[in-house]
Amino acid sequence: MPNSRVKNIITEVLSNHWYTLNKITFDYQMPNGSWVKQTRESYDRGNGAAVLLYNTQRQSVILIKQFRMPSYMNGNDTGMMTEVCAGLLDGDDPVTCVIKEAEEETGYKIEDVEKVSSAYMSPGAVTEIVHLFIAAYRDDMKVSEGGGLDEEQEDITVHEIKFDEALMMIQSGEIKDAKTIMLLQHLYISGKMNRSR
């Protein structure tokens, strides 16, 4: 049901180059009953999905590293981010998306995926919902070197990292990506990885 405290929505496209940046003007009813005019910008890039690959026998996870210009512009000296593999849905359902992205980015053809949750990563500015998954991997699932698609100009390196080390990378600040932190912490809390902590 639409929010009755929001009316008179006017949307103006500010940019439609990479994704869509809208300027939205609307009337919002405050708790005291008065109406105020507000203006916000909303960045629409579509919804996405992400998956953390894990191996309980080796106590390891698969993470990727790639250049992210926005992080570079915000003080990340190299712009490189360590992340789980992820991508935009682009018309696929979330499960199809993560299976496809895992193979493209990591080289692993995963089979069963487990849904963890769905989350807005920056609801004050970005419309995107990211669907979060985990999936077990084995050596026999490796079908390519991964690294992303040439036509998408992706430059991705694949890293198999001990699970404990990945958790420490959150604490040290080496991992700053929200979806990656959420999935690593979920894997820890779930008890899927044997631990003596």
KOLDORO-249637 format. One record per residue (C-alpha): residue number from 1; residue in one letter; y, x, z. Coordinates in steps of 0.05 Angstrom, whole numbers. Layout:
REM residues N
<site><nr>NUM</nr><rest>A</rest><c2>Y</c2><c1>X</c1><c3>Z</c3></site>
...
***
This chain:
REM residues 197
<site><nr>1</nr><rest>M</rest><c2>0</c2><c1>0</c1><c3>0</c3></site>
<site><nr>2</nr><rest>P</rest><c2>68</c2><c1>29</c1><c3>-19</c3></site>
<site><nr>3</nr><rest>N</rest><c2>113</c2><c1>52</c1><c3>38</c3></site>
<site><nr>4</nr><rest>S</rest><c2>164</c2><c1>-5</c1><c3>50</c3></site>
<site><nr>5</nr><rest>R</rest><c2>213</c2><c1>46</c1><c3>78</c3></site>
<site><nr>6</nr><rest>V</rest><c2>221</c2><c1>79</c1><c3>9</c3></site>
<site><nr>7</nr><rest>K</rest><c2>258</c2><c1>45</c1><c3>-48</c3></site>
<site><nr>8</nr><rest>N</rest><c2>303</c2><c1>57</c1><c3>-109</c3></site>
<site><nr>9</nr><rest>I</rest><c2>265</c2><c1>119</c1><c3>-132</c3></site>
<site><nr>10</nr><rest>I</rest><c2>298</c2><c1>156</c1><c3>-190</c3></site>
<site><nr>11</nr><rest>T</rest><c2>261</c2><c1>215</c1><c3>-221</c3></site>
<site><nr>12</nr><rest>E</rest><c2>294</c2><c1>268</c1><c3>-264</c3></site>
<site><nr>13</nr><rest>V</rest><c2>254</c2><c1>324</c1><c3>-298</c3></site>
<site><nr>14</nr><rest>L</rest><c2>287</c2><c1>391</c1><c3>-283</c3></site>
<site><nr>15</nr><rest>S</rest><c2>235</c2><c1>435</c1><c3>-316</c3></site>
<site><nr>16</nr><rest>N</rest><c2>171</c2><c1>423</c1><c3>-355</c3></site>
<site><nr>17</nr><rest>H</rest><c2>153</c2><c1>494</c1><c3>-377</c3></site>
<site><nr>18</nr><rest>W</rest><c2>94</c2><c1>518</c1><c3>-336</c3></site>
<site><nr>19</nr><rest>Y</rest><c2>84</c2><c1>456</c1><c3>-293</c3></site>
<site><nr>20</nr><rest>T</rest><c2>133</c2><c1>399</c1><c3>-278</c3></site>
<site><nr>21</nr><rest>L</rest><c2>192</c2><c1>404</c1><c3>-230</c3></site>
<site><nr>22</nr><rest>N</rest><c2>223</c2><c1>336</c1><c3>-214</c3></site>
<site><nr>23</nr><rest>K</rest><c2>287</c2><c1>319</c1><c3>-177</c3></site>
<site><nr>24</nr><rest>I</rest><c2>275</c2><c1>254</c1><c3>-138</c3></site>
<site><nr>25</nr><rest>T</rest><c2>330</c2><c1>212</c1><c3>-109</c3></site>
<site><nr>26</nr><rest>F</rest><c2>310</c2><c1>153</c1><c3>-65</c3></site>
<site><nr>27</nr><rest>D</rest><c2>332</c2><c1>109</c1><c3>-7</c3></site>
<site><nr>28</nr><rest>Y</rest><c2>295</c2><c1>120</c1><c3>58</c3></site>
<site><nr>29</nr><rest>Q</rest><c2>297</c2><c1>74</c1><c3>119</c3></site>
<site><nr>30</nr><rest>M</rest><c2>307</c2><c1>110</c1><c3>184</c3></site>
<site><nr>31</nr><rest>P</rest><c2>274</c2><c1>89</c1><c3>250</c3></site>
<site><nr>32</nr><rest>N</rest><c2>338</c2><c1>53</c1><c3>271</c3></site>
<site><nr>33</nr><rest>G</rest><c2>335</c2><c1>9</c1><c3>209</c3></site>
<site><nr>34</nr><rest>S</rest><c2>391</c2><c1>42</c1><c3>170</c3></site>
<site><nr>35</nr><rest>W</rest><c2>381</c2><c1>65</c1><c3>98</c3></site>
<site><nr>36</nr><rest>V</rest><c2>400</c2><c1>135</c1><c3>75</c3></site>
<site><nr>37</nr><rest>K</rest><c2>399</c2><c1>166</c1><c3>6</c3></site>
<site><nr>38</nr><rest>Q</rest><c2>357</c2><c1>229</c1><c3>1</c3></site>
<site><nr>39</nr><rest>T</rest><c2>344</c2><c1>279</c1><c3>-55</c3></site>
<site><nr>40</nr><rest>R</rest><c2>283</c2><c1>324</c1><c3>-59</c3></site>
<site><nr>41</nr><rest>E</rest><c2>250</c2><c1>368</c1><c3>-111</c3></site>
<site><nr>42</nr><rest>S</rest><c2>176</c2><c1>360</c1><c3>-124</c3></site>
<site><nr>43</nr><rest>Y</rest><c2>133</c2><c1>409</c1><c3>-163</c3></site>
<site><nr>44</nr><rest>D</rest><c2>74</c2><c1>377</c1><c3>-199</c3></site>
<site><nr>45</nr><rest>R</rest><c2>19</c2><c1>425</c1><c3>-223</c3></site>
<site><nr>46</nr><rest>G</rest><c2>-39</c2><c1>376</c1><c3>-218</c3></site>
<site><nr>47</nr><rest>N</rest><c2>-95</c2><c1>378</c1><c3>-166</c3></site>
<site><nr>48</nr><rest>G</rest><c2>-143</c2><c1>436</c1><c3>-155</c3></site>
<site><nr>49</nr><rest>A</rest><c2>-208</c2><c1>457</c1><c3>-124</c3></site>
<site><nr>50</nr><rest>A</rest><c2>-231</c2><c1>521</c1><c3>-89</c3></site>
<site><nr>51</nr><rest>V</rest><c2>-299</c2><c1>548</c1><c3>-68</c3></site>
<site><nr>52</nr><rest>L</rest><c2>-321</c2><c1>603</c1><c3>-20</c3></site>
<site><nr>53</nr><rest>L</rest><c2>-386</c2><c1>636</c1><c3>-40</c3></site>
<site><nr>54</nr><rest>Y</rest><c2>-428</c2><c1>662</c1><c3>18</c3></site>
<site><nr>55</nr><rest>N</rest><c2>-495</c2><c1>697</c1><c3>29</c3></site>
<site><nr>56</nr><rest>T</rest><c2>-527</c2><c1>688</c1><c3>97</c3></site>
<site><nr>57</nr><rest>Q</rest><c2>-579</c2><c1>742</c1><c3>86</c3></site>
<site><nr>58</nr><rest>R</rest><c2>-527</c2><c1>796</c1><c3>71</c3></site>
<site><nr>59</nr><rest>Q</rest><c2>-474</c2><c1>765</c1><c3>116</c3></site>
<site><nr>60</nr><rest>S</rest><c2>-425</c2><c1>770</c1><c3>59</c3></site>
<site><nr>61</nr><rest>V</rest><c2>-375</c2><c1>730</c1><c3>18</c3></site>
<site><nr>62</nr><rest>I</rest><c2>-347</c2><c1>735</c1><c3>-52</c3></site>
<site><nr>63</nr><rest>L</rest><c2>-271</c2><c1>740</c1><c3>-57</c3></site>
<site><nr>64</nr><rest>I</rest><c2>-227</c2><c1>756</c1><c3>-116</c3></site>
<site><nr>65</nr><rest>K</rest><c2>-161</c2><c1>793</c1><c3>-122</c3></site>
<site><nr>66</nr><rest>Q</rest><c2>-107</c2><c1>776</c1><c3>-171</c3></site>
<site><nr>67</nr><rest>F</rest><c2>-32</c2><c1>782</c1><c3>-183</c3></site>
<site><nr>68</nr><rest>R</rest><c2>11</c2><c1>724</c1><c3>-158</c3></site>
<site><nr>69</nr><rest>M</rest><c2>83</c2><c1>727</c1><c3>-181</c3></site>
<site><nr>70</nr><rest>P</rest><c2>111</c2><c1>679</c1><c3>-128</c3></site>
<site><nr>71</nr><rest>S</rest><c2>81</c2><c1>723</c1><c3>-72</c3></site>
<site><nr>72</nr><rest>Y</rest><c2>111</c2><c1>784</c1><c3>-106</c3></site>
<site><nr>73</nr><rest>M</rest><c2>179</c2><c1>751</c1><c3>-107</c3></site>
<site><nr>74</nr><rest>N</rest><c2>173</c2><c1>735</c1><c3>-33</c3></site>
<site><nr>75</nr><rest>G</rest><c2>161</c2><c1>806</c1><c3>-8</c3></site>
<site><nr>76</nr><rest>N</rest><c2>88</c2><c1>821</c1><c3>-25</c3></site>
<site><nr>77</nr><rest>D</rest><c2>99</c2><c1>892</c1><c3>-52</c3></site>
<site><nr>78</nr><rest>T</rest><c2>42</c2><c1>890</c1><c3>-102</c3></site>
<site><nr>79</nr><rest>G</rest><c2>37</c2><c1>816</c1><c3>-113</c3></site>
<site><nr>80</nr><rest>M</rest><c2>-39</c2><c1>821</c1><c3>-106</c3></site>
<site><nr>81</nr><rest>M</rest><c2>-73</c2><c1>767</c1><c3>-66</c3></site>
<site><nr>82</nr><rest>T</rest><c2>-144</c2><c1>765</c1><c3>-39</c3></site>
<site><nr>83</nr><rest>E</rest><c2>-170</c2><c1>694</c1><c3>-48</c3></site>
<site><nr>84</nr><rest>V</rest><c2>-230</c2><c1>649</c1><c3>-58</c3></site>
<site><nr>85</nr><rest>C</rest><c2>-239</c2><c1>628</c1><c3>-130</c3></site>
<site><nr>86</nr><rest>A</rest><c2>-201</c2><c1>566</c1><c3>-149</c3></site>
<site><nr>87</nr><rest>G</rest><c2>-171</c2><c1>528</c1><c3>-207</c3></site>
<site><nr>88</nr><rest>L</rest><c2>-136</c2><c1>465</c1><c3>-230</c3></site>
<site><nr>89</nr><rest>L</rest><c2>-180</c2><c1>405</c1><c3>-244</c3></site>
<site><nr>90</nr><rest>D</rest><c2>-154</c2><c1>397</c1><c3>-315</c3></site>
<site><nr>91</nr><rest>G</rest><c2>-190</c2><c1>331</c1><c3>-322</c3></site>
<site><nr>92</nr><rest>D</rest><c2>-254</c2><c1>353</c1><c3>-288</c3></site>
<site><nr>93</nr><rest>D</rest><c2>-280</c2><c1>325</c1><c3>-222</c3></site>
<site><nr>94</nr><rest>P</rest><c2>-274</c2><c1>375</c1><c3>-164</c3></site>
<site><nr>95</nr><rest>V</rest><c2>-348</c2><c1>395</c1><c3>-163</c3></site>
<site><nr>96</nr><rest>T</rest><c2>-349</c2><c1>409</c1><c3>-238</c3></site>
<site><nr>97</nr><rest>C</rest><c2>-285</c2><c1>449</c1><c3>-230</c3></site>
<site><nr>98</nr><rest>V</rest><c2>-310</c2><c1>496</c1><c3>-176</c3></site>
<site><nr>99</nr><rest>I</rest><c2>-376</c2><c1>508</c1><c3>-210</c3></site>
<site><nr>100</nr><rest>K</rest><c2>-339</c2><c1>527</c1><c3>-274</c3></site>
<site><nr>101</nr><rest>E</rest><c2>-286</c2><c1>569</c1><c3>-238</c3></site>
<site><nr>102</nr><rest>A</rest><c2>-339</c2><c1>606</c1><c3>-198</c3></site>
<site><nr>103</nr><rest>E</rest><c2>-374</c2><c1>628</c1><c3>-261</c3></site>
<site><nr>104</nr><rest>E</rest><c2>-310</c2><c1>646</c1><c3>-298</c3></site>
<site><nr>105</nr><rest>E</rest><c2>-278</c2><c1>684</c1><c3>-240</c3></site>
<site><nr>106</nr><rest>T</rest><c2>-337</c2><c1>714</c1><c3>-201</c3></site>
<site><nr>107</nr><rest>G</rest><c2>-393</c2><c1>714</c1><c3>-252</c3></site>
<site><nr>108</nr><rest>Y</rest><c2>-439</c2><c1>673</c1><c3>-206</c3></site>
<site><nr>109</nr><rest>K</rest><c2>-470</c2><c1>609</c1><c3>-233</c3></site>
<site><nr>110</nr><rest>I</rest><c2>-474</c2><c1>570</c1><c3>-168</c3></site>
<site><nr>111</nr><rest>E</rest><c2>-518</c2><c1>509</c1><c3>-159</c3></site>
<site><nr>112</nr><rest>D</rest><c2>-506</c2><c1>468</c1><c3>-96</c3></site>
<site><nr>113</nr><rest>V</rest><c2>-435</c2><c1>461</c1><c3>-69</c3></site>
<site><nr>114</nr><rest>E</rest><c2>-416</c2><c1>431</c1><c3>-2</c3></site>
<site><nr>115</nr><rest>K</rest><c2>-350</c2><c1>393</c1><c3>6</c3></site>
<site><nr>116</nr><rest>V</rest><c2>-309</c2><c1>417</c1><c3>66</c3></site>
<site><nr>117</nr><rest>S</rest><c2>-244</c2><c1>377</c1><c3>60</c3></site>
<site><nr>118</nr><rest>S</rest><c2>-183</c2><c1>363</c1><c3>17</c3></site>
<site><nr>119</nr><rest>A</rest><c2>-114</c2><c1>388</c1><c3>36</c3></site>
<site><nr>120</nr><rest>Y</rest><c2>-42</c2><c1>390</c1><c3>14</c3></site>
<site><nr>121</nr><rest>M</rest><c2>-21</c2><c1>463</c1><c3>17</c3></site>
<site><nr>122</nr><rest>S</rest><c2>54</c2><c1>453</c1><c3>16</c3></site>
<site><nr>123</nr><rest>P</rest><c2>68</c2><c1>378</c1><c3>21</c3></site>
<site><nr>124</nr><rest>G</rest><c2>143</c2><c1>387</c1><c3>28</c3></site>
<site><nr>125</nr><rest>A</rest><c2>149</c2><c1>414</c1><c3>-43</c3></site>
<site><nr>126</nr><rest>V</rest><c2>84</c2><c1>411</c1><c3>-82</c3></site>
<site><nr>127</nr><rest>T</rest><c2>44</c2><c1>349</c1><c3>-101</c3></site>
<site><nr>128</nr><rest>E</rest><c2>-22</c2><c1>386</c1><c3>-107</c3></site>
<site><nr>129</nr><rest>I</rest><c2>-84</c2><c1>368</c1><c3>-66</c3></site>
<site><nr>130</nr><rest>V</rest><c2>-137</c2><c1>423</c1><c3>-64</c3></site>
<site><nr>131</nr><rest>H</rest><c2>-210</c2><c1>402</c1><c3>-55</c3></site>
<site><nr>132</nr><rest>L</rest><c2>-246</c2><c1>455</c1><c3>-13</c3></site>
<site><nr>133</nr><rest>F</rest><c2>-319</c2><c1>474</c1><c3>-20</c3></site>
<site><nr>134</nr><rest>I</rest><c2>-370</c2><c1>526</c1><c3>2</c3></site>
<site><nr>135</nr><rest>A</rest><c2>-432</c2><c1>548</c1><c3>-36</c3></site>
<site><nr>136</nr><rest>A</rest><c2>-488</c2><c1>597</c1><c3>-24</c3></site>
<site><nr>137</nr><rest>Y</rest><c2>-499</c2><c1>652</c1><c3>-75</c3></site>
<site><nr>138</nr><rest>R</rest><c2>-557</c2><c1>698</c1><c3>-92</c3></site>
<site><nr>139</nr><rest>D</rest><c2>-564</c2><c1>760</c1><c3>-136</c3></site>
<site><nr>140</nr><rest>D</rest><c2>-603</c2><c1>720</c1><c3>-189</c3></site>
<site><nr>141</nr><rest>M</rest><c2>-543</c2><c1>674</c1><c3>-198</c3></site>
<site><nr>142</nr><rest>K</rest><c2>-501</c2><c1>732</c1><c3>-226</c3></site>
<site><nr>143</nr><rest>V</rest><c2>-494</c2><c1>717</c1><c3>-301</c3></site>
<site><nr>144</nr><rest>S</rest><c2>-432</c2><c1>758</c1><c3>-318</c3></site>
<site><nr>145</nr><rest>E</rest><c2>-381</c2><c1>805</c1><c3>-290</c3></site>
<site><nr>146</nr><rest>G</rest><c2>-331</c2><c1>749</c1><c3>-280</c3></site>
<site><nr>147</nr><rest>G</rest><c2>-258</c2><c1>768</c1><c3>-281</c3></site>
<site><nr>148</nr><rest>G</rest><c2>-229</c2><c1>704</c1><c3>-311</c3></site>
<site><nr>149</nr><rest>L</rest><c2>-214</c2><c1>683</c1><c3>-382</c3></site>
<site><nr>150</nr><rest>D</rest><c2>-177</c2><c1>727</c1><c3>-432</c3></site>
<site><nr>151</nr><rest>E</rest><c2>-143</c2><c1>667</c1><c3>-463</c3></site>
<site><nr>152</nr><rest>E</rest><c2>-113</c2><c1>651</c1><c3>-395</c3></site>
<site><nr>153</nr><rest>Q</rest><c2>-90</c2><c1>723</c1><c3>-387</c3></site>
<site><nr>154</nr><rest>E</rest><c2>-127</c2><c1>729</c1><c3>-322</c3></site>
<site><nr>155</nr><rest>D</rest><c2>-136</c2><c1>797</c1><c3>-289</c3></site>
<site><nr>156</nr><rest>I</rest><c2>-185</c2><c1>784</c1><c3>-233</c3></site>
<site><nr>157</nr><rest>T</rest><c2>-227</c2><c1>834</c1><c3>-194</c3></site>
<site><nr>158</nr><rest>V</rest><c2>-289</c2><c1>810</c1><c3>-156</c3></site>
<site><nr>159</nr><rest>H</rest><c2>-305</c2><c1>836</c1><c3>-86</c3></site>
<site><nr>160</nr><rest>E</rest><c2>-367</c2><c1>825</c1><c3>-43</c3></site>
<site><nr>161</nr><rest>I</rest><c2>-342</c2><c1>832</c1><c3>28</c3></site>
<site><nr>162</nr><rest>K</rest><c2>-379</c2><c1>829</c1><c3>95</c3></site>
<site><nr>163</nr><rest>F</rest><c2>-362</c2><c1>764</c1><c3>129</c3></site>
<site><nr>164</nr><rest>D</rest><c2>-338</c2><c1>798</c1><c3>193</c3></site>
<site><nr>165</nr><rest>E</rest><c2>-292</c2><c1>842</c1><c3>151</c3></site>
<site><nr>166</nr><rest>A</rest><c2>-263</c2><c1>782</c1><c3>115</c3></site>
<site><nr>167</nr><rest>L</rest><c2>-248</c2><c1>750</c1><c3>182</c3></site>
<site><nr>168</nr><rest>M</rest><c2>-213</c2><c1>814</c1><c3>204</c3></site>
<site><nr>169</nr><rest>M</rest><c2>-172</c2><c1>813</c1><c3>140</c3></site>
<site><nr>170</nr><rest>I</rest><c2>-142</c2><c1>747</c1><c3>164</c3></site>
<site><nr>171</nr><rest>Q</rest><c2>-123</c2><c1>778</c1><c3>230</c3></site>
<site><nr>172</nr><rest>S</rest><c2>-94</c2><c1>840</c1><c3>197</c3></site>
<site><nr>173</nr><rest>G</rest><c2>-53</c2><c1>799</c1><c3>148</c3></site>
<site><nr>174</nr><rest>E</rest><c2>-89</c2><c1>826</c1><c3>86</c3></site>
<site><nr>175</nr><rest>I</rest><c2>-112</c2><c1>755</c1><c3>71</c3></site>
<site><nr>176</nr><rest>K</rest><c2>-52</c2><c1>708</c1><c3>70</c3></site>
<site><nr>177</nr><rest>D</rest><c2>-77</c2><c1>653</c1><c3>23</c3></site>
<site><nr>178</nr><rest>A</rest><c2>-83</c2><c1>586</c1><c3>60</c3></site>
<site><nr>179</nr><rest>K</rest><c2>-144</c2><c1>559</c1><c3>24</c3></site>
<site><nr>180</nr><rest>T</rest><c2>-181</c2><c1>624</c1><c3>35</c3></site>
<site><nr>181</nr><rest>I</rest><c2>-164</c2><c1>625</c1><c3>109</c3></site>
<site><nr>182</nr><rest>M</rest><c2>-185</c2><c1>553</c1><c3>117</c3></site>
<site><nr>183</nr><rest>L</rest><c2>-253</c2><c1>564</c1><c3>83</c3></site>
<site><nr>184</nr><rest>L</rest><c2>-269</c2><c1>629</c1><c3>120</c3></site>
<site><nr>185</nr><rest>Q</rest><c2>-252</c2><c1>595</c1><c3>186</c3></site>
<site><nr>186</nr><rest>H</rest><c2>-295</c2><c1>535</c1><c3>167</c3></site>
<site><nr>187</nr><rest>L</rest><c2>-353</c2><c1>580</c1><c3>151</c3></site>
<site><nr>188</nr><rest>Y</rest><c2>-345</c2><c1>614</c1><c3>219</c3></site>
<site><nr>189</nr><rest>I</rest><c2>-341</c2><c1>548</c1><c3>257</c3></site>
<site><nr>190</nr><rest>S</rest><c2>-398</c2><c1>517</c1><c3>218</c3></site>
<site><nr>191</nr><rest>G</rest><c2>-448</c2><c1>568</c1><c3>246</c3></site>
<site><nr>192</nr><rest>K</rest><c2>-478</c2><c1>579</c1><c3>176</c3></site>
<site><nr>193</nr><rest>M</rest><c2>-469</c2><c1>654</c1><c3>184</c3></site>
<site><nr>194</nr><rest>N</rest><c2>-512</c2><c1>682</c1><c3>240</c3></site>
<site><nr>195</nr><rest>R</rest><c2>-467</c2><c1>713</c1><c3>292</c3></site>
<site><nr>196</nr><rest>S</rest><c2>-470</c2><c1>741</c1><c3>362</c3></site>
<site><nr>197</nr><rest>R</rest><c2>-398</c2><c1>726</c1><c3>379</c3></site>
***
